[in-house]
Amino acid sequence: MKVSIQRENGLTEYEVDLKDATLLELLNEIKTKQDNTLAFSSGCRSSVCGSCSMRVNESEVLACSYKVQDGDIITPLQNVEVLRDLVVDMDRAYAFNAKAKAWLSKSEESVSLNHEDEQVNALQSDCILCGSCYSACPVYAVNDDFLGPFALTRVWKYVSDKRESEQEQKATNIQSNGIWDCTLCNNCTVVCPQNISSKADIEKLRMKSAQYGFMDPNFGSFGGGFGSFDGSPVF
C-alpha cells in the first residue's frame, strides 16, 4: 500500500507491504526499515495516553487504533505548533486548563458522593488529552485565545461536582473566550476517541451560567438593552 506523510518539505510518499495494520504499525515499519528520520509520537499503543493523535485524510485519529488504508494522507494536528513531521507541541493547548481553572477549587468536605453522583461526570473523566478536539475546532481560525473543547469539558466536570462550593466563580472564569465563543459545530464530538461531547458540555455550561445571571454577550447587539458585552452577570 502507498501512503503520503506530511514532512518538513511537503508530502512524502511511502510504499509499505502491510495488511490490516494500524497507522502506528505502519509508521514504525517506515521508521525502522525505510526512513529513520521520520518523527512521530506514541506511547501506550492502546488508545489510553493520546500521544499518537494525528490527522488522516483531514480527520483526527489515534494512530494506534486507526487501520491504515491505501492512499491515506497523514498530517499533524492543526492549531498547534509542529515541532517536526507529525510531532506537535501541546503545551499551549494544555495551558488552557489552567487558564480556565479547570480543577476542584474548594471542596465541601462534608459532602459525600454516591454512585449516581459519580456517574454525572464519569464520561468527562475519560478525557485522554489527545488534542483531537482542539485540532478539529474551527474557532481557533479566528480566536486563538479560545479556551477550547477539552478545557471547557473539564470545567463542566467540576461544575457538576456537588462537592465544588465555587460553581459560580467557575462559571465566571469561562465567560470570556469561552462558552459563548463556541459555534456548537460538534466537530469536537465527532473526533473524540472517548466519545465525549464537548458540545453538550458547553451547552450545559451555558445553562448553568444563565442560572447565575450570565448571558451571551452577542445578544446585546440585537435590539439593545439585553446582556452585557463583557459576559458579566445581568440582573
Secondary structure, DSSP 4 states (H G I P E B T S, - for coil): -EEEEEETTEEEEEE---SS-BHHHHHHHHHHHT-TT------SSSSSS-TTEEEETTEEEETTT-B--TT-EEEPPSSSEEEETTEEE-HHHHHHHHHTT-S--SB-TT----HHHHHHTTTGGG-----HHHHH-GGGGT-TT---HHHHHHHHHHHT-TTBS-HHHHHHHTTTTTTTT-----HHHHH-TT---HHHHHHHHHHHHHHTT---GGGGGSSSSSS-TT-----
